[in-house]
């Protein structure tokens, strides 16, 4: 038995009458769509309902599958403690998913938090489902992760294989709101990427073109303050190579948060819907094209990382070339700018659109810009405390950028900053923080200064000294 139905649903607590107290009438189309989803699920008679939840336990490098026999929850946090939920976990299916993930060395399982309390992104769907089913089912609750979109899709494929092997009659519920920045008077204000994200995601989900989900830039999604994108990708993976009957039921966003509801009923095998393989092919083609366009700054960063990760030997400069410790020359004759200029530089590494490492220097610490780039590239790949070291099998999928910093100049006011043109350095005593310019997720000078202060361990109220600098960014 494979997955018999899949559903994209939001999870605003106010959609529940006991919480919304009438506010739910402002999203009546979403309420009606939710009820239709719940009825369809009841008609499918599932033994197990898998729910992917943005508000379950989340780790940056691990998919957490809720462990144990059961869990409880209520809406007391939202003023309705009388609404209580009890859910039995499908331990057999949980175990099968873990086995499938482990076979692919995918970081997923029941280790970590032993939280027994259901989150609202799980309970909102259950609230509607339980109106039509008398709890004659078990659930599997899965949290999202900071891992790449591709790994979310692969987790979905593992889920589908586990469902087939256990024979469970299973429904998949991808819980997730859309953008949270649709209106100035909304909970998080307005950003231009908000409505653009909602239009794009509803186009993809409303037509079942799941391959489009993988092409969303993570920085764009973060700026749009979306909630459920990774949840939807896991569901897409669970429906890999499956024809689906798609129905877009509703989309609304009157409170500044987008709510979309769609249904997907499997309709046989369709090998043309192998979206991850198609994405990988496009990515490999694009990567080859990108490498052919890289200038020597980026090519030098790539060469440094690849030499070090593969040989564990630190590249050096000799005779105008990059060399290893065994004096093997690598690459091309470096330009005079790289060999004779001195400047600070940041090297950023991304994988599948996600940051994989970024380390740099505010001013020159080496005898040449070439050495500066080499040292910071290797450090970005091995010493960024936010990420594990880059592994050899990742090298072909990494994307690099190099920011060469101009001299810093002191300024007297934030009014002298421009987030697109200038980076900022904040200083208080021995503490210092820096933020580069033209970052997709930073839209205002206040945001720029606040982030730089956090990086330097400085409170904004301490009125740190400000400096600005320009960069030349190499891709």
Residue pairs with C-beta under 8 A, 6 or more apart in sequence:
1 163
1 164
1 167
1 168
1 169
1 170
2 160
2 163
2 164
2 170
2 242
2 266
3 160
3 163
3 170
3 171
3 172
3 238
3 239
3 242
3 266
4 44
4 46
4 169
4 170
4 171
4 265
4 266
5 40
5 41
5 44
5 46
5 171
5 172
5 263
5 264
5 265
5 266
6 171
6 172
6 173
6 174
6 235
6 238
6 239
6 244
6 263
6 264
6 266
7 37
7 40
7 41
7 171
7 172
7 173
7 174
7 261
7 262
7 263
7 264
8 174
8 176
8 205
8 228
8 232
8 235
8 260
8 261
8 262
8 263
8 264
9 34
9 37
9 124
9 125
9 173
9 174
9 175
9 176
9 261
10 30
10 124
10 175
10 176
10 177
10 178
10 228
10 258
10 259
10 260
10 261
11 53
11 55
11 120
11 121
11 122
11 124
11 125
11 175
11 176
11 177
12 27
12 124
12 177
12 255
12 257
12 259
13 19
13 20
13 75
13 78
13 120
13 124
14 20
14 23
14 24
14 78
14 255
15 24
15 27
15 30
15 31
15 34
15 124
15 259
16 24
16 75
16 80
16 83
16 124
16 127
17 24
18 75
18 80
18 82
18 83
19 75
19 78
19 79
19 80
19 83
24 31
26 254
26 255
27 252
27 254
27 255
27 259
29 250
29 252
30 250
30 252
30 259
30 261
32 250
33 249
33 250
33 261
34 128
34 261
35 128
35 131
36 249
36 263
37 128
37 249
37 261
37 263
38 128
38 129
38 131
38 132
38 133
39 132
40 263
41 49
41 129
41 132
41 133
41 171
41 173
42 129
42 132
42 133
44 169
44 171
45 169
46 137
46 169
46 170
46 171
47 90
47 137
47 138
47 168
47 169
47 170
48 90
48 93
48 137
48 138
48 139
48 140
48 163
48 168
48 169
48 170
48 171
49 129
49 137
49 138
49 139
49 140
49 170
49 171
49 172
49 173
50 93
50 139
50 140
50 142
50 159
50 170
50 171
50 172
50 173
50 238
51 121
51 122
51 125
51 126
51 139
51 140
51 141
51 142
51 173
51 175
52 142
52 143
52 144
52 172
52 173
52 174
52 175
52 176
52 230
52 231
52 234
52 235
53 119
53 121
53 122
53 141
53 142
53 143
53 144
53 175
53 231
54 121
54 143
54 144
54 175
54 176
54 177
54 227
54 228
54 230
54 231
55 119
55 120
55 121
55 122
56 64
56 66
56 115
56 119
56 121
56 122
56 141
56 142
56 143
56 144
57 64
57 66
57 112
57 113
57 115
57 143
58 64
58 143
58 144
58 145
58 146
59 112
59 143
59 145
59 146
60 145
60 146
60 147
60 386
61 107
61 145
61 146
61 147
61 388
62 107
62 108
62 109
62 111
62 112
62 145
62 147
63 101
63 106
63 107
63 108
63 109
63 142
63 143
63 144
63 145
63 147
63 151
63 155
64 108
64 109
64 110
64 111
64 112
64 113
64 142
64 143
64 145
65 94
65 97
65 98
65 108
65 109
65 110
65 140
65 141
65 142
65 143
66 89
66 94
66 110
66 115
66 140
66 141
66 142
66 143
67 89
67 94
67 110
67 114
68 89
68 114
68 116
69 88
69 89
69 91
70 86
70 87
70 88
70 89
70 116
71 86
71 87
71 89
71 115
71 116
71 117
71 118
71 141
72 84
72 85
72 86
72 87
72 116
72 117
72 118
73 84
73 85
73 87
73 117
73 118
73 119
73 120
73 122
73 123
74 80
74 81
74 82
74 83
74 84
74 85
74 123
75 81
75 83
75 120
75 123
77 120
78 120
83 123
83 127
85 118
85 123
85 126
85 127
85 130
86 135
87 118
87 122
87 126
87 138
87 139
87 141
88 138
88 139
89 138
89 139
89 140
89 141
90 138
90 139
90 140
90 168
92 166
92 168
93 138
93 140
93 162
93 163
93 166
93 168
93 170
94 110
94 140
96 162
96 163
96 165
96 166
97 108
97 140
97 142
97 158
97 159
97 162
98 108
98 109
98 110
99 162
100 158
100 159
100 161
100 162
100 165
101 107
101 108
101 109
101 155
101 158
102 109
104 154
104 158
106 151
106 154
106 155
106 158
107 145
107 147
107 151
108 155
108 158
118 126
118 141
121 175
121 176
122 139
122 141
122 175
124 175
125 173
125 175
126 139
142 155
142 159
142 234
144 152
144 230
144 231
144 234
145 151
145 152
145 230
146 354
148 351
148 352
148 353
148 354
149 213
149 214
149 216
149 218
149 229
149 230
149 233
149 352
149 353
150 214
150 276
150 279
150 280
150 352
152 230
152 233
152 234
152 237
153 214
153 233
153 234
153 236
153 237
153 240
153 275
153 276
154 237
154 276
155 234
155 237
156 233
156 234
156 235
156 236
156 237
156 238
156 239
156 240
157 237
157 238
157 240
157 276
158 237
159 172
159 234
159 237
159 238
160 237
160 238
160 239
160 240
163 170
163 238
172 235
172 238
172 239
174 228
174 231
174 232
174 234
174 235
175 228
175 231
176 226
176 227
176 228
176 229
176 230
176 231
176 232
177 226
177 227
177 228
177 257
177 258
177 259
178 197
178 198
178 201
178 202
178 226
178 227
178 228
178 253
178 257
178 258
178 259
178 260
179 193
179 194
179 195
179 197
179 198
179 224
179 225
179 226
179 253
179 257
179 258
180 186
180 187
180 188
180 194
180 225
180 226
180 227
180 256
180 257
180 258
181 188
181 189
181 190
181 191
181 193
181 194
181 224
181 225
181 256
182 190
182 194
182 195
182 198
182 253
182 256
182 257
182 258
183 189
183 190
183 253
183 255
183 256
184 190
185 256
186 255
186 256
186 257
187 255
187 256
187 257
188 225
188 256
189 256
190 256
191 223
191 224
191 225
191 443
193 220
193 223
193 224
194 224
194 225
194 258
196 224
197 216
197 220
197 221
197 224
197 226
197 258
198 224
198 251
198 253
198 258
198 260
200 212
200 216
201 213
201 216
201 226
201 229
201 232
201 258
201 260
202 248
202 251
202 260
203 209
203 212
204 210
204 212
204 213
205 213
205 232
205 248
205 260
205 262
206 246
206 248
206 251
206 260
206 262
207 246
207 248
208 244
208 246
208 264
210 232
210 233
210 236
210 239
210 273
210 275
211 275
211 278
211 279
213 229
213 232
213 233
213 236
213 275
214 233
214 275
214 276
214 279
215 279
216 229
217 353
217 440
218 353
218 354
219 353
219 439
219 440
219 441
220 440
221 229
222 440
222 441
223 440
223 441
223 443
235 264
236 275
237 276
239 264
239 266
239 273
240 273
240 274
240 275
240 276
241 269
241 270
241 271
241 273
241 274
242 266
242 267
242 268
242 269
242 270
242 273
243 266
243 267
243 268
243 269
243 270
243 273
244 264
244 265
244 266
244 267
245 264
245 265
245 267
246 262
246 263
246 264
247 262
247 263
248 260
248 261
248 262
249 261
249 262
249 263
250 259
250 260
250 261
251 258
251 259
251 260
251 261
252 258
252 259
253 259
283 397
287 396
287 397
287 399
290 399
291 302
293 475
294 302
294 400
294 475
295 474
295 475
296 332
296 334
296 335
296 338
297 338
297 373
297 402
297 404
297 474
298 400
298 401
298 402
298 474
298 475
299 331
299 332
300 322
300 331
300 334
300 338
300 370
300 373
300 374
300 377
300 402
301 347
301 373
301 374
301 376
301 377
301 400
301 402
302 377
302 398
302 400
303 315
303 322
303 330
303 331
304 315
304 322
304 373
304 374
304 377
304 378
305 349
305 377
305 378
305 380
305 381
305 390
305 395
305 398
305 400
306 395
307 313
307 315
307 322
307 324
307 330
308 314
308 315
308 378
308 381
308 382
309 381
309 382
309 389
309 390
309 391
309 392
309 395
310 392
310 395
311 324
313 324
313 325
313 326
314 325
314 374
314 378
315 322
315 323
315 324
315 330
315 374
315 378
316 322
316 323
316 324
316 325
316 374
317 323
317 334
317 339
317 368
317 370
317 371
317 374
318 327
319 329
320 333
320 334
320 339
321 329
321 330
321 331
321 332
321 333
321 334
322 329
322 330
322 331
322 334
322 370
322 374
323 329
323 330
324 330
334 370
337 369
338 368
338 369
338 370
338 373
339 368
339 369
339 370
340 368
341 368
341 369
342 364
342 366
342 367
342 368
342 369
342 372
343 363
343 364
343 369
343 372
343 404
343 405
343 406
344 360
344 361
344 362
344 363
344 364
344 365
344 372
344 404
344 405
345 360
345 361
345 369
345 372
345 373
345 376
345 402
345 403
345 404
345 405
346 358
346 359
346 360
346 361
346 376
346 402
346 403
346 405
346 436
346 471
347 357
347 358
347 359
347 360
347 373
347 376
347 377
347 379
347 380
347 400
347 401
347 402
347 403
348 355
348 357
348 358
348 380
348 400
348 401
348 402
348 403
349 355
349 356
349 357
349 358
349 377
349 380
349 381
349 390
349 398
349 399
349 400
350 356
350 398
350 399
350 400
350 401
351 394
351 397
351 398
351 399
352 397
355 386
355 387
356 381
356 387
356 390
356 394
356 398
357 380
357 381
357 384
357 386
357 387
357 390
358 380
358 384
359 376
359 379
359 380
359 383
359 384
360 376
360 380
360 403
360 405
361 372
361 376
362 405
362 408
362 425
362 432
362 434
363 405
363 408
364 372
365 372
365 375
366 372
366 375
369 404
373 402
377 400
381 389
381 390
382 389
382 390
390 398
401 473
401 474
401 475
402 473
402 474
403 436
403 471
403 472
403 473
403 474
404 471
404 472
404 474
405 423
405 469
405 470
405 471
406 469
406 470
406 471
406 472
407 469
408 425
408 467
408 468
408 469
409 467
409 468
409 469
410 465
410 466
410 467
411 417
411 466
411 467
411 468
412 466
413 466
414 445
414 446
414 449
414 466
415 445
416 466
416 468
417 424
417 445
417 448
417 449
417 466
417 468
418 437
418 445
419 437
419 438
419 439
419 442
419 443
419 444
419 445
419 447
419 448
420 437
420 438
421 437
421 438
421 470
422 437
422 468
422 469
422 470
423 434
423 435
423 436
423 437
423 468
423 469
423 470
423 471
424 434
424 435
424 448
424 449
424 452
424 466
424 467
424 468
424 469
425 432
425 433
425 434
425 452
425 466
425 467
425 468
425 469
426 432
426 433
426 434
426 449
426 452
426 453
426 456
426 458
426 464
426 465
426 466
426 467
427 456
427 464
427 465
427 467
428 456
428 458
428 462
428 464
428 465
431 456
431 457
431 458
432 456
433 451
433 452
433 453
433 454
433 455
433 456
433 457
433 458
434 452
434 455
434 456
435 442
435 448
435 451
435 452
435 455
436 471
437 470
437 471
438 473
442 448
442 451
449 460
449 466
450 460
453 459
453 460
453 464
456 464
458 464
